[in-house]
Amino acid sequence: MTKPAWLTFNSNQVRIARRWPTRLKEFLGAEWRSTALGYSCGVLVGSGANFVRVWAQNSVNVSKATSLLKPYAQLLTTHAPNLPLFLIPLALMLLVAVADTAWRATKSWIQGLTSGAYLWPFLIALTCFWNAAAFSVPRAATAFGASCVALLVGFAFRLWAAVVRERTVDTEAIKLSATESSYSTRDADAPIASWEEDLLSRSAFVQMMADTILVAKPAVIMLRGLFGDGKSSVLNLLRVGIGKRAIVVPFNSWLPNSQQTLVNDLFGDIAAEINRSYFIPGLRRRLRKLASVLAGTVPQLKNLPEILPPYTQRDEIKDLEGVLARVPKRIVVLLDETGCRRTSS
C-alpha cells in the first residue's frame, strides 16, 4: 500500500511545513498592499460599469448616442464593407491570446509561482459591485471576506509548492529515453540534434549530467574540450533529455555583436522561456533591470542604460531571486561560448 504524500516528507519538507506561521506572516506582509489595491480597483471599475449600465438604461441617452454614431456607421458601411473580415481574425487572435494568458496565470497561481494578491481581489470586487445600485455594507463585507479567502488560498498554494520543491528526487524517474541511433545524410561536422543521430552512445554521459543538474543542483557545470569533440552535440542531447523536466534556455554567446548585450540578451531569453509555460507579471522588466545592474560591473557592457540606483539594487535582486526560486521547474541555461561549451543551472 502506498503511503500518503504527507507521510513521506523528508526533513526539509517537514521543516518548511512547521514554519507555516512565519511564512504566512511574511506572505501577508508582502502581499497585503497588492490585495488592497486590487480590491480598490475592482470597486472602482465595478462602480464605473454600473454607472454606464444605469446611463444606458435611459432612453434619452441611448437615442443621443445612436444619433451621434449613426453617420460613422453609415460611412463604414459605404466605404469599408469588408471591415468585418479584417476584425474577425483579429478578434480570434485576441481571444486565443487571452485564453493562453489566463491558462498560464491560473497554472502559475496553483503552483505557487504568483500570489494572485491583486487579480483575485480585483475580480471579486468587480463582480460584487458590478450591479451595485446603492451603498451596501454586506456587499462590501462579502467582497472583502472573499478577497481574504483568496489571499489565504494563494498562500496555501505557495506553501505547498515550497514543500514540493524540497522533495527527494528519484534518479530512476529521470532516466533519459535514448533511442537507437541511425546513419544520416546530414553534415558530418555539424553537431547532432537528436538521439537517432547519436552513433557514439553518449547516453551514459548525458544521463550523468542530467542526474547532476536535476538531483545535485549545482550552480555551474563546465564542459571543456577541443573544437570538434562533440560539446554542442552533448548540449543538444541534454536539452532533449531534460526538456520536459526543466526550463531549458539555449544561449549562444558567440553570435555576432552579442558581447555588447550579453547579460541583457541572456536574461531576455530566460524570461521568454519561463513565460512560455507560466505567467509572471513584470518578469522581463525585472530581469532587464538586473541585467543593467550587472552590466555596470562588466567592462564590455558599461554602455547599457537603465542602471538602477544603488539603494534599490539589493531589494530588486532579492525580490527577483524569490520569484525565480518559486518556478516549479529547474531553470537550466545551456551557454555556448567560443572555445568551450558549458552548462549552468
N, C-alpha and C positions, 0 to 999 in steps of 0.2 A: 504493500500500500504506500503510495507516495505521500510524503509529509506536506502539509500546507507550507506556503512560502514563508509565513511568519515564524515557522519552527525551524527553518534552515538559514536564518540570518547569521552572518558572521559577526565578529566582534565590532568591526567598523560600522556595520549596519545597525547593530544594537545601540552603539554609542550615539549615532545620529538620531535614531528614534527616541532615545531617552532625553535628548536635548531639545525636544519639540517646543517647550515653553520659551526657551531662549530664542529659538529660531522664529517663533511666532511673534515675539516682541520685536525682533529685528525686521521681520517682514512687514508688520503693521507700521513701524516707524518709517520704513522706506516707501510704503505704498499708500498711506492714508491721504496724502495730498492729491495723488492721481485719482483716488476714489472720489474725493470731494469735488475735484474739477470735472470728472465725468458726470457726476450727479448733477452739478450745476448746469453744465452744457446740455444735458438731457432735458432738464426743466426748461431751459431757455428755448431750445429747438421745439420741444413739445408745445410750449405756450405759443410760439410763433406759428406752428402748424395749426393750432386751434384757432388762432386769430384769422388765419387765411380761410379756414373752413367756415367760420362764422361770417366773414366778409363775403364769401362765395354764396352763402345762403340768401343773401339779399339780392332780389331780382334786379334792383336798380343798378347795383354794382356790376352784376353779370352782363346786363344789357350794355352798359358803358364799355366794359372790356371787349365785348363782342363787336361793337361798332368800331372800336379803335383798331382791332386786329383784322377785321374783315377785308380791308383793302390790301393788306400784306398777304393774306391767304389767297386772294384772287390773283395777285401779282405772281405768286409762286406757282399757282395752278396754270397760269397762262404761259409763263416763261421758263418754268422748271418742272415740267410734268414728270420727269424721271427722277426727281429728287428722292422719293422713297426707295428706289433701287440702290441709291447710294447710302441711305441712312440705315436700311435693314441690316446689311453686313456689318456696319459699324456697331449697331446695337447688339448684334450677336457676338461680336468680338468682346464688347464691353461686358456682356453677361457672362461669357466664359472666363474672362479675367477676374470678375468679381467672385464667381464661384470658386475659382482656384485660390484666390486670396483668402476667402472665407474658410476653405478646407485647410489650408496651411496654418491659418491663425488658430483655428479650433484644435488642430493637432499639436501646435506649439503650446497652447494653454493646457491641454490634457497632459502633456508630457512635462509640464512644469517649466518650460522654457520662458514663457511670458506669464505675468500675473493676472492679466485681464482686469487690472485695477481701474483702468479708465473705461474700457469698452463696455463691460457689463453694467456698471452703474449708469453709463450713458444710455444704453438700450433700455434698461429697466425704467429709468426716469422718463425717457421718451415715450415708452408705452403707457405709463401711468398718467402722464399729463397730456397725452395726445388729444383727448376729448374732455379735458377738464374745463368745464364752463364757469366754475367758481372756485374760490379758495377752499381747500379741503384738507384738514389736518389728518384724517385717516388715510387719505390717498398719499400724502407726503410721508407718513409713518410707514406705510406699506412699501413704498419705493425705497425708503432708507433702510428698512429691515432687509428687504431682498438684496440690496446692494451689499450690505454687511455679510449676508449669507454667501453671495457670490465671491466676495473677497476671501472668506474662510475656505471656500471650496478651492479657490486658486492656491491658497497656502497648502491645503492638503495634497493637491497635485504636485506642488513643488517639493514638499517633504518626501512624498513617495518617490519622486524622481531622484532625489538625493540619495535615498536608501538604495534604489535600484542601481544607481551608478557605482555603488561600492560592492556590488555582488561579486562573488568569486567566479572568475571566467573559466569555463571548462574548455581546455585546449582541444578536446575531441569535437567540440561544437563548431570550431572554426577551420576544420580541415578543408583545404582548397580542392576544388574539383578539377584536377588536371585531366585533360582528355588525351587520347592517343595522337601522337604527332604524325604529320604527313608532309611530304615534299610540296613545294610551291614554286611557281614560276616568278615570284617576286624578286626584287633586287637582293642579291646575297649580302651586300654590305649594309643594307638598311636594317634597323632594329625590328625584331618581331613584335607583333601586337596581340597574339592570342596563343593559347596552349596548343592549338593544332599545328602551329609553326615551330614549336619547341623541339628541335632534334637533339638537343644536348641534355635533356632531362634535368632542367633547372628546378623542378617542382620541390625537391627537398630543401634547396637553399631558399627559395621563395617562401616555403612554408615556415622555415625557421625565422625569417624576417617578419612574417605575418604574426607569428606567435609572440615575438618580441614586442612588436608595436601594439598589439591588442591586449596582451596579458601583462608584460612588464611595464609598458607605457613609458619608455624613456623619452627625454626631451628631444634628443637628436640621435640619428643613426647615420654614419657616414659610410658610403660605399665607394671605395677608391679602386682605380685600375687604369691601365693604359688605354689609349684610343683603340677601339675595335674589340675590347674584351667582353662586350655584351652588357654594359651597365644599363644602357637605355632599355634593352630587352628585359632585364630583370625588373626595372621600374614598371614597364608596361604590363608584365605578368602580375606584379604585385598589385597594380591598380585594378586589374581584372579580378584578382583573387579576393581582395578585401572591399571591393566596391559596394557590396550590399551590407557590410558591417561597419563601415566608416564613411565619413565625408572626405573624399579624396580630391585634392586640389593639385593637378599637374601645373608646373610653372617652369618656364624656360628663361633663365636669367641671361642667356647669351644671345637673345634676339636683338636685332639692330636697335640702337638708341635706348635700350631698356635700362642701362646703368643710371641714367639721369632720373628715372622714375621707378627704381627698383621696388622700394618699400610700398609706394602708392599702388603700383600695379599688382603686387603680390597680395596686399590686403584687399584690393578690389576683387581679385579672383576668389579669395576666401569668402568674402561677403556674398558673391554671386552663387557660389556652390552651396552655401548654407541656405540661402533664400530659395534655392530650387526645391527644398524639402520642407522648410519651416518659414514662418513669418515673424521676423524680429524688427519692429519699427525702429528706424534710425540706426540700424547696424552699419550700413555702408558709410553713413556720415561719421559715426564714432570711429570706425577704422581709418577713415581718411584723416581725421584729426590726429589719431595716434601715429599714423604714417608721417604726418607733418612734424610731430614731435621728434620721432626717431630720425627723420631726415635732417634735422638740425644738428645731429651728432655725427653724421656721416659726411665727410668732406665732399664727395661727389654729388650729394643731394641737398646742399645748402640753399639751392635756389628754389626749393619748393615753398609755396605760400602757405598761409593759414597756420602759422606757428602758434600753438596755444600759449597763453600767459602762464608763467611758472607756477602760480598758485593753483591753477586748475589741472595741471598735468597729473598729479598723484590721484586726485579724485576721478578723473576721466579714465585713467588706466585701471584703477581698482574696479570701477563700475563695468568697464568692458571685460575685464578678467572674469567678473562674476557672471556676466551674460554668456560668455563662451564656455565657461565651466558647466553651465546647465544644458548645453547641447547634448541630447541623448547619445549621439554617436561620436566616436573618436574623430577628431579633425586631423587628417594626415596630409601634409604638404610634400609632394614629390618635387624636389628642387633640382633642376638640371643646370649645372654650371659648366663653364669652359674648363676642360681638362679633367673634370670628375663629375660624378653623379652622386647625389646624396639624398636620403630620405629623412625627413624630420617630422615629428608629430607633436 
